[in-house]
């Protein structure tokens, strides 16, 4: 192992690797800022470009694009409320309110530092525990995934910004929308109303950009007389000791949690960032500050999504199993370049295995060096006059959605979800439970049906799995404990002291 690590750093510190890592992270940052492109499209485009290149150098560059896109996606989430990458949706919950309050510089600085810490810690964990964690990831079958997704859904109440009933209504709406399209098991169409355009379902990017970016545009247009002072004041980039104290806990916790969730095939940066946000809100002494510009609410998901990108390489490198759409394209790139990822990669081709991992150290340093000096230029976007800013958001959203499917029908859907997001905002229906239910709904349904297919329709498959049962117990506690706490708190408030 030590010999392999030494080989990896020897590759990573070669001038070719350094150059292509820089190119990869720079392209990833730019691509991440543009809604609709994302790392999947970028890596797919680069596959033919890398013909004839050394496989290690080519894969190092593609890996740089992958984790670099997380940095870039956070920038558009914080400044424009337009998530460029699915994994940066949670960054908008508190990052955008900070920008509105005139703290855009601070928000981007927090994002850059937390991303660097999460990425660096996860690379260390990847180097130390990749083979061991790969064997743990295999344990998760359909029953365990269903139990894990169910545990994630208990966080819906935590994501509510007031009424829990409204949060549950938003979640149900998310579940309904994710069922649209062809049923993968029976082949029957569901809720398509005879439209051919809905047979493939609705893409997550349409939902995210509609509910966040277009809804924000609608709000700005209909409230154009309202002054947004924060847009003219970008604030200082400097972080105080108090800021670092608030960031310390989320950075430490979510570096590990984000990495572990990234290891699980199918979880990825999106779920990791939501889990991080929910965890930090539940642990916070002042949870009411979340959604209004909380430093912890931004630091948690920003650390987790970058930690998860490194974690996603564990099943890819050690097992040859892609854990997300991006790593699936990466797997194709491996095969095109003549490299077979899997259990034998570490022994048969250690230069590739350890070279990719070692290059991530350099990549994270490059990203920090690139992003911190560029923050003053990024935040100038907020100084653009409001009509131009609105036009910029609309055009980038339309181009992003159209670039994915080349379908004008998806543009109409984007407008529909933008209007839906606006009314949700007006009537105080939180968007976060809606997004979470949409993400988890499809995974839950597939895991449930796969489990029942394996067991021949018997529900005992969930009871015979110790890991699934443990997750069910945690789910029960996550539901019962808050209710019990509220009841105890109410009883204490009702007991008034008697004056003698």
CORNOR-V786299 format. One record per residue. RES is the residue in one small letter. SS is DSSP state (alpha for helix, beta for strand, coil for the rest). PHI is phi in whole degrees, 0 to 359 (* if undefined). BURIAL is 1 if it has 9 or more other C-alpha atoms within 8 Angstrom, else 0. Layout:
res=RES ss=SS phi=PHI burial=BURIAL
res=RES ss=SS phi=PHI burial=BURIAL
This chain:
res=x ss=coil phi=* burial=0
res=x ss=alpha phi=297 burial=0
res=x ss=alpha phi=295 burial=0
res=x ss=alpha phi=294 burial=1
res=x ss=alpha phi=299 burial=1
res=x ss=alpha phi=298 burial=0
res=x ss=alpha phi=298 burial=1
res=x ss=alpha phi=298 burial=1
res=x ss=alpha phi=290 burial=1
res=x ss=alpha phi=297 burial=1
res=x ss=alpha phi=291 burial=1
res=x ss=alpha phi=297 burial=1
res=x ss=coil phi=267 burial=1
res=x ss=coil phi=288 burial=0
res=x ss=alpha phi=297 burial=0
res=x ss=alpha phi=295 burial=0
res=x ss=alpha phi=297 burial=1
res=x ss=alpha phi=300 burial=1
res=x ss=alpha phi=297 burial=0
res=x ss=alpha phi=283 burial=1
res=x ss=alpha phi=296 burial=1
res=x ss=alpha phi=299 burial=1
res=x ss=alpha phi=299 burial=1
res=x ss=alpha phi=297 burial=1
res=x ss=alpha phi=290 burial=1
res=x ss=alpha phi=293 burial=1
res=x ss=alpha phi=297 burial=1
res=x ss=alpha phi=300 burial=1
res=x ss=alpha phi=297 burial=1
res=x ss=alpha phi=294 burial=1
res=x ss=alpha phi=295 burial=1
res=x ss=alpha phi=298 burial=1
res=x ss=alpha phi=284 burial=1
res=x ss=coil phi=262 burial=1
res=x ss=coil phi=302 burial=1
res=x ss=coil phi=105 burial=1
res=x ss=coil phi=283 burial=1
res=x ss=alpha phi=72 burial=1
res=x ss=alpha phi=293 burial=1
res=x ss=alpha phi=299 burial=1
res=x ss=alpha phi=297 burial=0
res=x ss=alpha phi=297 burial=1
res=x ss=alpha phi=293 burial=1
res=x ss=alpha phi=298 burial=0
res=x ss=alpha phi=293 burial=0
res=x ss=alpha phi=282 burial=1
res=x ss=alpha phi=303 burial=1
res=x ss=alpha phi=292 burial=0
res=x ss=alpha phi=293 burial=0
res=x ss=coil phi=274 burial=0
res=x ss=coil phi=303 burial=0
res=x ss=coil phi=88 burial=0
res=x ss=coil phi=280 burial=0
res=x ss=coil phi=297 burial=0
res=x ss=alpha phi=305 burial=1
res=x ss=alpha phi=297 burial=1
res=x ss=alpha phi=295 burial=1
res=x ss=alpha phi=297 burial=1
res=x ss=alpha phi=289 burial=1
res=x ss=alpha phi=298 burial=1
res=x ss=alpha phi=294 burial=1
res=x ss=alpha phi=295 burial=1
res=x ss=alpha phi=298 burial=1
res=x ss=alpha phi=298 burial=1
res=x ss=alpha phi=298 burial=1
res=x ss=alpha phi=299 burial=1
res=x ss=alpha phi=280 burial=1
res=x ss=alpha phi=291 burial=1
res=x ss=alpha phi=294 burial=1
res=x ss=alpha phi=294 burial=1
res=x ss=alpha phi=298 burial=1
res=x ss=alpha phi=295 burial=1
res=x ss=alpha phi=298 burial=1
res=x ss=alpha phi=293 burial=1
res=x ss=alpha phi=298 burial=1
res=x ss=alpha phi=291 burial=1
res=x ss=alpha phi=295 burial=1
res=x ss=alpha phi=287 burial=1
res=x ss=alpha phi=277 burial=1
res=x ss=alpha phi=240 burial=1
res=x ss=coil phi=60 burial=1
res=x ss=coil phi=237 burial=1
res=x ss=coil phi=301 burial=1
res=x ss=coil phi=283 burial=1
res=x ss=coil phi=228 burial=1
res=x ss=alpha phi=303 burial=1
res=x ss=alpha phi=291 burial=1
res=x ss=alpha phi=251 burial=1
res=x ss=coil phi=300 burial=1
res=x ss=coil phi=296 burial=1
res=x ss=alpha phi=294 burial=1
res=x ss=alpha phi=285 burial=1
res=x ss=alpha phi=302 burial=1
res=x ss=alpha phi=244 burial=1
res=x ss=alpha phi=293 burial=1
res=x ss=alpha phi=292 burial=1
res=x ss=alpha phi=302 burial=1
res=x ss=alpha phi=296 burial=1
res=x ss=alpha phi=297 burial=1
res=x ss=alpha phi=293 burial=1
res=x ss=coil phi=273 burial=1
res=x ss=coil phi=85 burial=1
res=x ss=coil phi=240 burial=1
res=x ss=alpha phi=297 burial=1
res=x ss=alpha phi=299 burial=1
res=x ss=alpha phi=296 burial=1
res=x ss=alpha phi=298 burial=1
res=x ss=alpha phi=290 burial=1
res=x ss=alpha phi=294 burial=1
res=x ss=alpha phi=299 burial=1
res=x ss=alpha phi=301 burial=1
res=x ss=alpha phi=295 burial=1
res=x ss=alpha phi=292 burial=1
res=x ss=alpha phi=294 burial=1
res=x ss=alpha phi=297 burial=1
res=x ss=alpha phi=296 burial=1
res=x ss=alpha phi=296 burial=1
res=x ss=alpha phi=300 burial=1
res=x ss=alpha phi=294 burial=1
res=x ss=alpha phi=291 burial=1
res=x ss=alpha phi=298 burial=1
res=x ss=alpha phi=292 burial=1
res=x ss=alpha phi=293 burial=1
res=x ss=alpha phi=299 burial=0
res=x ss=alpha phi=295 burial=1
res=x ss=alpha phi=299 burial=1
res=x ss=alpha phi=292 burial=1
res=x ss=alpha phi=276 burial=0
res=x ss=alpha phi=237 burial=0
res=x ss=alpha phi=307 burial=1
res=x ss=alpha phi=296 burial=0
res=x ss=alpha phi=292 burial=0
res=x ss=alpha phi=293 burial=1
res=x ss=alpha phi=299 burial=1
res=x ss=alpha phi=291 burial=0
res=x ss=alpha phi=291 burial=0
res=x ss=alpha phi=298 burial=1
res=x ss=alpha phi=294 burial=0
res=x ss=alpha phi=298 burial=0
res=x ss=coil phi=284 burial=1
res=x ss=coil phi=255 burial=0
res=x ss=alpha phi=305 burial=1
res=x ss=alpha phi=298 burial=1
res=x ss=alpha phi=292 burial=1
res=x ss=alpha phi=293 burial=1
res=x ss=alpha phi=298 burial=1
res=x ss=alpha phi=295 burial=1
res=x ss=alpha phi=294 burial=1
res=x ss=alpha phi=295 burial=1
res=x ss=alpha phi=297 burial=1
res=x ss=alpha phi=298 burial=1
res=x ss=alpha phi=297 burial=1
res=x ss=alpha phi=289 burial=1
res=x ss=alpha phi=294 burial=1
res=x ss=alpha phi=278 burial=1
res=x ss=alpha phi=302 burial=1
res=x ss=coil phi=297 burial=1
res=x ss=coil phi=292 burial=0
res=x ss=coil phi=274 burial=1
res=x ss=coil phi=286 burial=1
res=x ss=coil phi=257 burial=1
res=x ss=coil phi=162 burial=0
res=x ss=coil phi=284 burial=0
res=x ss=alpha phi=291 burial=0
res=x ss=alpha phi=298 burial=0
res=x ss=alpha phi=295 burial=1
res=x ss=alpha phi=296 burial=1
res=x ss=alpha phi=292 burial=1
res=x ss=alpha phi=296 burial=0
res=x ss=alpha phi=299 burial=1
res=x ss=alpha phi=295 burial=1
res=x ss=alpha phi=298 burial=1
res=x ss=alpha phi=298 burial=1
res=x ss=alpha phi=298 burial=1
res=x ss=alpha phi=296 burial=1
res=x ss=alpha phi=296 burial=0
res=x ss=alpha phi=291 burial=1
res=x ss=alpha phi=289 burial=1
res=x ss=coil phi=277 burial=1
res=x ss=coil phi=293 burial=1
res=x ss=beta phi=124 burial=1
res=x ss=beta phi=278 burial=1
res=x ss=coil phi=292 burial=1
res=x ss=coil phi=294 burial=0
res=x ss=coil phi=265 burial=0
res=x ss=coil phi=261 burial=0
res=x ss=coil phi=79 burial=0
res=x ss=coil phi=272 burial=0
res=x ss=beta phi=274 burial=1
res=x ss=beta phi=232 burial=1
res=x ss=coil phi=55 burial=0
res=x ss=coil phi=268 burial=1
res=x ss=coil phi=54 burial=0
res=x ss=coil phi=78 burial=0
res=x ss=coil phi=272 burial=0
res=x ss=alpha phi=293 burial=0
res=x ss=alpha phi=292 burial=0
res=x ss=alpha phi=261 burial=1
res=x ss=coil phi=297 burial=1
res=x ss=coil phi=272 burial=0
res=x ss=coil phi=82 burial=1
res=x ss=coil phi=248 burial=1
res=x ss=coil phi=291 burial=0
res=x ss=alpha phi=300 burial=0
res=x ss=alpha phi=298 burial=1
res=x ss=alpha phi=297 burial=1
res=x ss=alpha phi=297 burial=1
res=x ss=alpha phi=297 burial=1
res=x ss=alpha phi=290 burial=1
res=x ss=alpha phi=293 burial=1
res=x ss=alpha phi=290 burial=1
res=x ss=alpha phi=258 burial=1
res=x ss=alpha phi=291 burial=1
res=x ss=alpha phi=292 burial=1
res=x ss=alpha phi=298 burial=1
res=x ss=alpha phi=294 burial=1
res=x ss=alpha phi=299 burial=1
res=x ss=alpha phi=301 burial=1
res=x ss=alpha phi=295 burial=1
res=x ss=alpha phi=295 burial=1
res=x ss=alpha phi=291 burial=0
res=x ss=alpha phi=283 burial=0
res=x ss=coil phi=238 burial=0
res=x ss=coil phi=292 burial=0
res=x ss=coil phi=282 burial=0
res=x ss=coil phi=285 burial=0
res=x ss=coil phi=274 burial=0
res=x ss=coil phi=250 burial=0
res=x ss=alpha phi=298 burial=1
res=x ss=alpha phi=297 burial=1
res=x ss=alpha phi=289 burial=1
res=x ss=coil phi=262 burial=1
res=x ss=coil phi=235 burial=0
res=x ss=coil phi=276 burial=1
res=x ss=coil phi=77 burial=1
res=x ss=coil phi=275 burial=0
res=x ss=coil phi=274 burial=0
res=x ss=coil phi=286 burial=0
res=x ss=coil phi=253 burial=1
res=x ss=coil phi=275 burial=0
res=x ss=alpha phi=298 burial=0
res=x ss=alpha phi=295 burial=0
res=x ss=alpha phi=297 burial=1
res=x ss=alpha phi=295 burial=1
res=x ss=alpha phi=297 burial=0
res=x ss=alpha phi=292 burial=1
res=x ss=alpha phi=283 burial=1
res=x ss=alpha phi=304 burial=0
res=x ss=alpha phi=298 burial=0
res=x ss=alpha phi=302 burial=1
res=x ss=alpha phi=297 burial=1
res=x ss=alpha phi=293 burial=0
res=x ss=alpha phi=294 burial=0
res=x ss=alpha phi=283 burial=1
res=x ss=alpha phi=298 burial=1
res=x ss=alpha phi=281 burial=1
res=x ss=alpha phi=295 burial=1
res=x ss=alpha phi=298 burial=1
res=x ss=alpha phi=296 burial=1
res=x ss=alpha phi=297 burial=1
res=x ss=alpha phi=290 burial=1
res=x ss=alpha phi=294 burial=1
res=x ss=alpha phi=294 burial=1
res=x ss=coil phi=288 burial=1
res=x ss=coil phi=302 burial=1
res=x ss=coil phi=99 burial=0
res=x ss=coil phi=283 burial=1
res=x ss=alpha phi=74 burial=1
res=x ss=alpha phi=291 burial=1
res=x ss=alpha phi=296 burial=1
res=x ss=alpha phi=294 burial=1
res=x ss=alpha phi=301 burial=1
res=x ss=alpha phi=293 burial=1
res=x ss=alpha phi=293 burial=1
res=x ss=alpha phi=299 burial=1
res=x ss=alpha phi=298 burial=1
res=x ss=alpha phi=298 burial=1
res=x ss=alpha phi=296 burial=1
res=x ss=alpha phi=300 burial=0
res=x ss=alpha phi=294 burial=1
res=x ss=alpha phi=292 burial=1
res=x ss=alpha phi=290 burial=0
res=x ss=alpha phi=274 burial=0
res=x ss=coil phi=290 burial=0
res=x ss=coil phi=287 burial=0
res=x ss=coil phi=234 burial=0
res=x ss=alpha phi=296 burial=1
res=x ss=alpha phi=293 burial=0
res=x ss=alpha phi=282 burial=0
res=x ss=coil phi=291 burial=1
res=x ss=coil phi=89 burial=1
res=x ss=coil phi=236 burial=1
res=x ss=coil phi=108 burial=1
res=x ss=coil phi=284 burial=1
res=x ss=alpha phi=294 burial=1
res=x ss=alpha phi=295 burial=1
res=x ss=alpha phi=293 burial=1
res=x ss=alpha phi=266 burial=1
res=x ss=alpha phi=295 burial=1
res=x ss=alpha phi=300 burial=1
res=x ss=alpha phi=294 burial=1
res=x ss=alpha phi=291 burial=1
res=x ss=alpha phi=289 burial=1
res=x ss=alpha phi=293 burial=1
res=x ss=alpha phi=292 burial=1
res=x ss=alpha phi=283 burial=1
res=x ss=alpha phi=294 burial=1
res=x ss=alpha phi=292 burial=1
res=x ss=alpha phi=296 burial=1
res=x ss=alpha phi=288 burial=1
res=x ss=alpha phi=299 burial=1
res=x ss=alpha phi=296 burial=1
res=x ss=alpha phi=281 burial=1
res=x ss=alpha phi=297 burial=1
res=x ss=alpha phi=294 burial=1
res=x ss=alpha phi=292 burial=1
res=x ss=alpha phi=284 burial=1
res=x ss=alpha phi=274 burial=1
res=x ss=alpha phi=241 burial=1
res=x ss=coil phi=74 burial=1
res=x ss=coil phi=250 burial=1
res=x ss=coil phi=286 burial=1
res=x ss=coil phi=265 burial=1
res=x ss=coil phi=206 burial=1
res=x ss=alpha phi=297 burial=0
res=x ss=alpha phi=294 burial=1
res=x ss=alpha phi=290 burial=1
res=x ss=alpha phi=294 burial=1
res=x ss=alpha phi=292 burial=1
res=x ss=alpha phi=298 burial=1
res=x ss=alpha phi=299 burial=1
res=x ss=alpha phi=299 burial=0
res=x ss=alpha phi=295 burial=1
res=x ss=alpha phi=304 burial=1
res=x ss=alpha phi=293 burial=1
res=x ss=alpha phi=298 burial=0
res=x ss=coil phi=276 burial=0
res=x ss=coil phi=81 burial=0
res=x ss=coil phi=244 burial=0
res=x ss=coil phi=258 burial=0
res=x ss=coil phi=289 burial=1
res=x ss=coil phi=150 burial=1
res=x ss=coil phi=301 burial=1
res=x ss=coil phi=270 burial=1
res=x ss=alpha phi=297 burial=1
res=x ss=alpha phi=296 burial=1
res=x ss=alpha phi=271 burial=0
res=x ss=alpha phi=275 burial=0
res=x ss=coil phi=222 burial=1
res=x ss=alpha phi=297 burial=1
res=x ss=alpha phi=298 burial=1
res=x ss=alpha phi=291 burial=1
res=x ss=alpha phi=303 burial=1
res=x ss=alpha phi=281 burial=1
res=x ss=alpha phi=295 burial=1
res=x ss=alpha phi=296 burial=1
res=x ss=alpha phi=295 burial=1
res=x ss=alpha phi=296 burial=1
res=x ss=alpha phi=294 burial=1
res=x ss=alpha phi=293 burial=1
res=x ss=alpha phi=302 burial=1
res=x ss=alpha phi=296 burial=1
res=x ss=alpha phi=299 burial=1
res=x ss=alpha phi=294 burial=1
res=x ss=alpha phi=295 burial=1
res=x ss=alpha phi=301 burial=1
res=x ss=alpha phi=297 burial=1
res=x ss=alpha phi=294 burial=1
res=x ss=alpha phi=296 burial=0
res=x ss=alpha phi=289 burial=1
res=x ss=alpha phi=283 burial=1
res=x ss=alpha phi=299 burial=1
res=x ss=alpha phi=293 burial=0
res=x ss=alpha phi=275 burial=0
res=x ss=alpha phi=303 burial=1
res=x ss=alpha phi=302 burial=0
res=x ss=alpha phi=281 burial=0
res=x ss=alpha phi=298 burial=0
res=x ss=alpha phi=289 burial=1
res=x ss=alpha phi=295 burial=1
res=x ss=alpha phi=302 burial=1
res=x ss=alpha phi=288 burial=1
res=x ss=alpha phi=274 burial=0
res=x ss=coil phi=294 burial=0
res=x ss=coil phi=307 burial=0
res=x ss=alpha phi=306 burial=0
res=x ss=alpha phi=301 burial=0
res=x ss=alpha phi=290 burial=0
res=x ss=alpha phi=296 burial=1
res=x ss=alpha phi=298 burial=1
res=x ss=alpha phi=297 burial=0
res=x ss=alpha phi=299 burial=0
res=x ss=alpha phi=294 burial=1
res=x ss=alpha phi=297 burial=1
res=x ss=alpha phi=295 burial=0
res=x ss=alpha phi=296 burial=1
res=x ss=alpha phi=291 burial=1
res=x ss=alpha phi=295 burial=1
res=x ss=alpha phi=296 burial=1
res=x ss=alpha phi=299 burial=1
res=x ss=alpha phi=291 burial=1
res=x ss=alpha phi=293 burial=1
res=x ss=alpha phi=293 burial=1
res=x ss=alpha phi=282 burial=0
res=x ss=alpha phi=240 burial=0
res=x ss=coil phi=54 burial=0
res=x ss=coil phi=238 burial=0
res=x ss=alpha phi=290 burial=0
res=x ss=alpha phi=299 burial=0
res=x ss=alpha phi=295 burial=1
res=x ss=alpha phi=291 burial=1
res=x ss=alpha phi=295 burial=0
res=x ss=alpha phi=298 burial=1
res=x ss=alpha phi=301 burial=1
res=x ss=alpha phi=295 burial=1
res=x ss=alpha phi=300 burial=1
res=x ss=alpha phi=288 burial=1
res=x ss=alpha phi=295 burial=1
res=x ss=alpha phi=295 burial=1
res=x ss=alpha phi=301 burial=1
res=x ss=alpha phi=298 burial=1
res=x ss=alpha phi=295 burial=1
res=x ss=alpha phi=292 burial=0
res=x ss=alpha phi=299 burial=1
res=x ss=alpha phi=292 burial=1
res=x ss=alpha phi=296 burial=0
res=x ss=coil phi=263 burial=0
res=x ss=coil phi=62 burial=1
res=x ss=coil phi=266 burial=1
res=x ss=coil phi=295 burial=1
res=x ss=alpha phi=279 burial=1
res=x ss=alpha phi=300 burial=0
res=x ss=alpha phi=299 burial=1
res=x ss=alpha phi=298 burial=1
res=x ss=alpha phi=293 burial=1
res=x ss=alpha phi=298 burial=1
res=x ss=alpha phi=295 burial=1
res=x ss=alpha phi=295 burial=1
res=x ss=alpha phi=291 burial=1
res=x ss=alpha phi=278 burial=1
res=x ss=alpha phi=303 burial=1
res=x ss=alpha phi=296 burial=1
res=x ss=alpha phi=296 burial=1
res=x ss=alpha phi=298 burial=1
res=x ss=alpha phi=298 burial=1
res=x ss=alpha phi=298 burial=0
res=x ss=alpha phi=295 burial=1
res=x ss=alpha phi=295 burial=1
res=x ss=alpha phi=289 burial=0
res=x ss=alpha phi=295 burial=1
res=x ss=alpha phi=298 burial=1
res=x ss=alpha phi=290 burial=1
res=x ss=alpha phi=293 burial=0
res=x ss=alpha phi=298 burial=0
res=x ss=coil phi=270 burial=1
res=x ss=coil phi=71 burial=0
res=x ss=coil phi=92 burial=0
res=x ss=coil phi=272 burial=0
res=x ss=alpha phi=280 burial=0
res=x ss=alpha phi=294 burial=0
res=x ss=alpha phi=300 burial=1
res=x ss=alpha phi=282 burial=1
res=x ss=coil phi=273 burial=1
res=x ss=coil phi=271 burial=0
res=x ss=coil phi=262 burial=1
res=x ss=alpha phi=301 burial=0
res=x ss=alpha phi=292 burial=0
res=x ss=alpha phi=296 burial=1
res=x ss=alpha phi=297 burial=1
res=x ss=alpha phi=297 burial=0
res=x ss=alpha phi=291 burial=1
res=x ss=alpha phi=296 burial=1
res=x ss=alpha phi=297 burial=0
res=x ss=alpha phi=297 burial=1
res=x ss=alpha phi=296 burial=1
res=x ss=alpha phi=299 burial=0
res=x ss=alpha phi=297 burial=0
res=x ss=alpha phi=296 burial=1
res=x ss=alpha phi=272 burial=1
res=x ss=alpha phi=285 burial=0
res=x ss=alpha phi=301 burial=0
res=x ss=alpha phi=300 burial=0
res=x ss=alpha phi=296 burial=0
res=x ss=alpha phi=296 burial=0
res=x ss=alpha phi=298 burial=0
res=x ss=alpha phi=297 burial=0
res=x ss=alpha phi=294 burial=0
res=x ss=alpha phi=297 burial=0
res=x ss=alpha phi=296 burial=0
res=x ss=alpha phi=294 burial=0
res=x ss=alpha phi=296 burial=0
res=x ss=alpha phi=294 burial=0
res=x ss=alpha phi=291 burial=0
res=x ss=alpha phi=283 burial=0
res=x ss=coil phi=276 burial=0
res=x ss=coil phi=267 burial=0
res=x ss=coil phi=292 burial=0
res=x ss=coil phi=263 burial=0
res=x ss=coil phi=283 burial=0
res=x ss=coil phi=268 burial=0
